[in-house]
Amino acid sequence: MVKLTKVVGVVYKANMKEETFQPTDFKLECTTVWSFPQRGDWATHNSSFRGNWAPQISRNIILRYSKEKDIVLDQMVGSGTTAIECKLLNRNFIGIDINPEMINITKKAIDFESQSNAKIMINIGDARKLESIKDESIDLIATHPPYVDIIKYSNGKIDGDLSNIHDIDEFCNEMLKIAKECFGKEIPNTPMMGALVKVTKFLDINGVLEDTTKKLQKKFLHKPEIIDGNIKSIKRAYDEISG
Ligand SMILES: C[S@@+](CC[C@H](N)C(=O)[O-])C[C@H]1O[C@@H](n2cnc3c(N)ncnc32)[C@H](O)[C@@H]1O
């Protein structure tokens, strides 16, 4: 492992200070519509990977919904955007992907020296079967599913890769399995929950809101604004999706 500093484009130079790995012009989003025409390229983020998150997305989610040393899960980790941000922001991290190539890309992306003590674990796995992760053991889920088969991450070669699925109903059924795996894991990606409850019609929205409120109260007892914000975001995503 080397200590890296970005000097230009995707060229890195050893033995410089880590502070230069942090973004210089990042600010937290304050509305629900996020747009990043200028994609962040700090640290080892690499926009040439097709269909990855702009790092501003994972940084916003992590800063808004977790604190240092929390455990963040991204069970469709892809090129490792969430992993890089967790390392930079001192969150412990579990990254999973069904595609070994993504695991290799992510491991390389997090191979930089950091002052944070974040523990980063990256493993091959199926987001529909997270038996190895205990319920209530995760503080935040920040994940980003495939775009049905618009981007084929394994070109049909890996069984269980949801990016091989063309049919929307079939895709939603498989996504539902992933959502169900999230529900026991403390605090899922709340807008995704609202949207999935609507699309799949599998769960009752009021039950989901009640259950999520109870879970958030355990963690954010003295921060009602966080509970309120998450509940609103579930409702908003639910209302915005036409059923
Ligand atoms: C949109 S990409 C994630 C991109 C990631 N946020 C990033 O910034 O690089 C979706 C990922 O889901 C993975 N995937 C597809 N089906 C999966 C499954 N059943 N279990 C785990 N990962 C899966 C794909 O291999 C792909 O890496």
PDBQT file of the ligand as one rigid body, heavy atoms in Angstrom, charges set to zero:
ROOT
HETATM    1  C1  LIG A 301     -25.003   0.403 -10.281  1.00  0.00    +0.000 C 
HETATM    2  S1  LIG A 301     -23.718  -0.718  -9.844  1.00  0.00    +0.000 S 
HETATM    3  C2  LIG A 301     -23.146  -0.065  -8.318  1.00  0.00    +0.000 C 
HETATM    4  C3  LIG A 301     -22.223   1.090  -8.556  1.00  0.00    +0.000 C 
HETATM    5  C4  LIG A 301     -21.583   1.638  -7.283  1.00  0.00    +0.000 C 
HETATM    6  N1  LIG A 301     -22.499   2.438  -6.504  1.00  0.00    +0.000 N 
HETATM    7  C5  LIG A 301     -20.380   2.472  -7.654  1.00  0.00    +0.000 C 
HETATM    8  O1  LIG A 301     -20.374   3.669  -7.363  1.00  0.00    +0.000 OA
HETATM    9  O2  LIG A 301     -19.473   1.938  -8.299  1.00  0.00    +0.000 OA
HETATM   10  C6  LIG A 301     -24.627  -2.134  -9.398  1.00  0.00    +0.000 C 
HETATM   11  C7  LIG A 301     -23.789  -3.285  -8.911  1.00  0.00    +0.000 C 
HETATM   12  O3  LIG A 301     -24.693  -4.324  -8.472  1.00  0.00    +0.000 OA
HETATM   13  C8  LIG A 301     -24.014  -5.540  -8.613  1.00  0.00    +0.000 C 
HETATM   14  N2  LIG A 301     -24.995  -6.639  -8.494  1.00  0.00    +0.000 N 
HETATM   15  C9  LIG A 301     -25.903  -7.066  -9.389  1.00  0.00    +0.000 A 
HETATM   16  N3  LIG A 301     -26.634  -8.086  -8.878  1.00  0.00    +0.000 NA
HETATM   17  C10 LIG A 301     -26.176  -8.290  -7.623  1.00  0.00    +0.000 A 
HETATM   18  C11 LIG A 301     -26.529  -9.185  -6.572  1.00  0.00    +0.000 A 
HETATM   19  N4  LIG A 301     -27.502 -10.092  -6.716  1.00  0.00    +0.000 N 
HETATM   20  N5  LIG A 301     -25.852  -9.134  -5.405  1.00  0.00    +0.000 NA
HETATM   21  C12 LIG A 301     -24.829  -8.226  -5.239  1.00  0.00    +0.000 A 
HETATM   22  N6  LIG A 301     -24.442  -7.368  -6.199  1.00  0.00    +0.000 NA
HETATM   23  C13 LIG A 301     -25.114  -7.380  -7.365  1.00  0.00    +0.000 A 
HETATM   24  C14 LIG A 301     -23.353  -5.424  -9.967  1.00  0.00    +0.000 C 
HETATM   25  O4  LIG A 301     -22.287  -6.346 -10.105  1.00  0.00    +0.000 OA
HETATM   26  C15 LIG A 301     -22.890  -3.951  -9.936  1.00  0.00    +0.000 C 
HETATM   27  O5  LIG A 301     -21.563  -3.875  -9.481  1.00  0.00    +0.000 OA
ENDROOT
TORSDOF 0
